[in-house]
Structure formats: structure tokens, C-alpha cells
């Protein structure tokens, strides 16, 4: 299937290929849907095998951002960027400023932020070329690293899952197997440990697991075995596609609730496999929306307190998903899609009733302009 056919099948509005010869920048920006507002989503830097793998990743991730923003109640659409190459070799100020110019050329239809292998300091360089960037620390109103708020949302999503399945209000004494001890995973481990949970952790980086083991008395297991651990909750917080036809039969936890994106290798079949096994699955884009919620607050005047309070509401959103799934006897992944699509379609109806095209660029969002117009680019 060719690129244009893929874009059509997945419902994307726009895909832009970027190339800057002098810095060897190769990137793809995908805008999935801007019904609710300008597309916001992070920039992932990964050494993809080929262009097709990168395209598939950015299409899936951007679509996920549409649903994430919708179900979180944000006035934002879904987009994503991927940079192809080795971050250890290519990263530089010139490199990210070139990427910033590409983002700027989209006139606010896409707003970028951090993702895998892209840090706050990298986004600070992007911000020298465009104002269409969040998750920065280089100008007033920047919120910096969104990982702590992402972890906070996942923590409350886990508490909601435990409450829904087992009618428990505390994690005290429960075992949580956390796969991935990066920024989000470490912050999540701290929250779980402080709530009395016992931790089992894994990561490809032994230094990360050693740190978590020391600080939070965690047991360390091999990355290939963590999903098989007998636990109350399995929490994938690394890369996606971890839930598939091979791993789902091996799960020994009644709840899967973690921060990783695109956890289901096959959205339809693997969601059904989890349901058939009686495993309660927290759809990834619902439970990990805390980071998006956090950076979205930069667009209207950042308040850490308000961002955290909004991230805590993921608890209530999880209950809405679980209740619909149980009532309709469908996988939770389908229930979350239904809730997200319902909001998007309701707004489309509003646009149609007004008889005019929705202005979805960054510059046409009054609620954003009032704050942004006074900011200075570093």
C-alpha cells in the first residue's frame, strides 16, 4: 500500500516530508484530524529501519493523538512528527532549528513537543524558529518536562482500574510490574511506592533499573519476562506493540495499565483477546494523556496546579470507558474509541450547522492567541 493510500485509509488530513541536506534532517509530520483544534503531538527521534516503518509509526501515533485529545476534553486535534536517524549522531542546535522552520511553515496546524529521544533542551532550540512548540523551558509560560504529569495521570488511571475491578481504594500491598524505567516509568514507580505498592521492574538500561531498585525496593527482572510476572497490575511504560497474540496468553496480571503508546499490536484482535481472558485493559491514549494535558495548558497560560488537577481527572475518564465497555460487552479499546469519536462527531455537527469551515490553525484560535501574542521567542 502506497503512502497516499495509507493516508486515505487512516483518515489523515496532511502528511509532510521534511529534508534538510546540511544537517541530514529527515522527518515526517502527520496531521490526522483538526476538528477540535490545531494538531498537537510530540516529535519522536528514532533510527527506523526504513521510511515505510517511520511513516507507519507517525500515522499511528498521530491518529492516537486525535483520540487522546478528544477523550481528554481538549480543544486540540491530533498530530505527530518523527525524525529518522541516530539521535546520538545527529542532534545539534542547527539540526533542531531546521526542524523548527519546517514546523513553522505549517502555520500552526501542527504544534510540536517532546517525545522519545527528544528532550526539553531540544525543544528549546526548536522554539528559536517557531512559536508552535510546547513543553519548553526557554520562555515564559513553558512547562518543561511533561513526564511527571504523564506519570501522575497513569497513577490515577491505575487507581481507577483497581477500584473498578476490585473495589479497592488503595494500592497498599499490591504488586505492580512496570516495564520501562525512563522518565515516566521512574516517576510512576515513585507514586506507586509511596502508595504502598510492591514493584517489579525491567528496562534495557540496567542503570535505570538499579536506581529504581535502590530507591523503591523494586525487584528487577529481564525485559523479556516482565509481562509474565504474577502481579496485580502490569504497567507497560516502554515502546508499543507489547500486547500481541504471543504475549497476551502469557500475562499473569488481571489489569494492564501503563504509559506506553500503541500497546496493542492489532487494535481489533488484541483488544478482544484481552477481553476474552478477563483482563481489564486501560486504553493507552486514555491513561497516558497527562503529558498532553500538561503541555496544552501552555497554550492558555500555564499553571502547574491546574495541569495536575486536570490530569487527575483521568481517574473519572477511565470509569466512563470501563462502564461503557461492560454495558456494551465490547473491549475497552473499542469503548474509548467510541467516546472519542462521539465528541469529534458532535463538534463536526456544530461546524456544519454554522455553515462555515472551521478555522483550525493555531493563529485562528482566540483562546490561544490571547496568551501567545505576548510571548518572545528565545
NORFEN-V864609 format. One record per backbone hydrogen bond with DSSP energy under -1.0 kcal/mol. CO is the residue of the C=O (numbers start at 1). NH is the residue of the N-H. E is the energy in kcal/mol with one decimal. If there is no record, write none. Layout:
# NORFEN-V864609
co-><CO CO>
nh-><NH NH>
e-><E E>
This chain:
# NORFEN-V864609
co-><2 3 4 5 6 7 14 16 18 20 20 25 26 27 28 29 30 31 31 33 38 39 42 44 46 46 50 51 52 53 54 55 56 57 58 59 60 61 62 63 64 65 66 67 68 69 70 74 77 78 80 81 82 83 86 87 92 93 94 95 96 97 98 99 100 101 103 104 106 109 111 112 113 115 116 119 120 122 123 125 126 126 131 132 136 139 146 147 148 149 150 151 152 153 154 155 156 157 158 159 160 161 162 162 163 171 174 175 175 176 177 178 179 182 183 184 185 186 187 188 189 190 192 193 196 198 199 200 201 202 205 206 207 208 209 210 211 212 219 222 222 225 226 233 234 235 236 243 244 247 248 254 255 256 262 263 266 268 269 270 271 272 273 274 275 280 283 283 284 289 290 291 292 295 296 297 303 304 305 306 307 308 311 312 313 314 315 316 317 318 319 320 321 322 323 324 325 325 331 332 333 334 335 336 337 338 339 340 341 342 343 344 345 346 347 348 349 350 351 358 361 362 365 365 366 368 368 369 372>
nh-><6 7 8 9 10 12 31 29 27 24 25 20 84 18 82 16 80 13 14 78 77 111 81 83 48 85 54 55 56 57 58 59 60 61 62 63 64 65 66 67 68 69 70 71 72 74 73 76 40 32 30 44 28 46 90 91 96 97 98 99 100 101 102 103 104 105 106 107 109 39 41 134 43 118 45 123 124 126 127 128 129 130 133 112 144 142 150 151 152 153 154 155 156 157 158 159 160 161 162 163 164 165 166 168 167 174 198 232 233 200 235 202 237 186 187 188 189 190 191 192 193 194 197 196 173 176 219 178 221 180 209 210 211 212 213 214 215 216 201 225 226 228 229 177 257 179 260 265 248 250 251 280 234 282 241 243 270 272 273 274 275 276 277 279 278 256 286 287 288 293 294 295 296 298 299 300 307 308 309 310 311 312 314 315 317 318 319 320 321 322 323 324 325 326 327 328 329 330 335 336 337 338 339 340 341 342 343 344 345 346 347 348 349 350 351 352 353 354 356 360 364 365 368 369 370 371 372 373 375>
e-><-2.5 -2.5 -2.0 -2.6 -2.3 -2.3 -3.2 -2.8 -2.2 -1.1 -1.7 -2.2 -3.2 -3.3 -2.5 -3.1 -2.0 -1.8 -1.9 -1.8 -2.5 -3.0 -2.0 -3.3 -1.8 -2.0 -1.7 -2.6 -2.6 -1.9 -2.5 -2.3 -2.2 -2.7 -2.2 -1.9 -2.2 -1.7 -1.5 -1.7 -2.4 -2.7 -2.0 -2.6 -1.5 -2.5 -1.2 -1.1 -1.8 -2.7 -3.0 -2.9 -2.5 -2.5 -2.2 -1.8 -2.0 -2.2 -1.9 -1.8 -2.3 -1.7 -1.5 -2.2 -2.5 -1.5 -1.4 -1.8 -1.9 -2.5 -2.0 -2.3 -2.3 -2.2 -2.7 -2.0 -2.1 -1.8 -2.4 -1.3 -2.0 -1.0 -1.7 -2.1 -2.1 -1.8 -2.2 -2.7 -1.8 -2.2 -2.2 -2.7 -2.0 -1.9 -2.5 -2.2 -2.0 -2.0 -2.5 -2.4 -2.6 -2.5 -2.6 -1.0 -1.1 -2.3 -3.3 -2.1 -1.7 -2.1 -3.6 -1.5 -3.3 -2.9 -1.8 -2.6 -2.5 -2.0 -1.8 -2.7 -2.8 -2.3 -2.4 -1.8 -2.6 -2.8 -2.4 -3.0 -2.5 -2.9 -1.5 -2.6 -1.8 -2.1 -2.9 -2.0 -2.4 -2.8 -3.0 -1.8 -1.1 -1.6 -1.1 -2.9 -2.2 -2.3 -2.7 -2.8 -2.5 -1.1 -1.1 -2.7 -2.7 -2.9 -3.4 -2.9 -2.3 -1.5 -2.1 -1.9 -1.8 -2.7 -1.4 -2.5 -1.5 -2.7 -1.3 -2.1 -2.3 -2.7 -2.4 -2.4 -2.2 -1.5 -1.2 -1.1 -2.4 -2.3 -2.2 -2.3 -2.1 -1.9 -1.7 -1.6 -1.9 -2.6 -1.5 -1.9 -2.1 -2.7 -2.7 -2.0 -2.5 -2.4 -2.3 -2.8 -1.1 -1.8 -1.9 -2.4 -1.4 -2.3 -2.0 -2.3 -3.0 -2.1 -1.6 -2.1 -3.0 -2.0 -1.9 -2.2 -2.0 -1.6 -2.4 -2.4 -2.2 -1.3 -1.1 -1.0 -1.1 -1.5 -1.3 -2.7 -1.7 -1.3 -2.5 -2.1 -2.4>
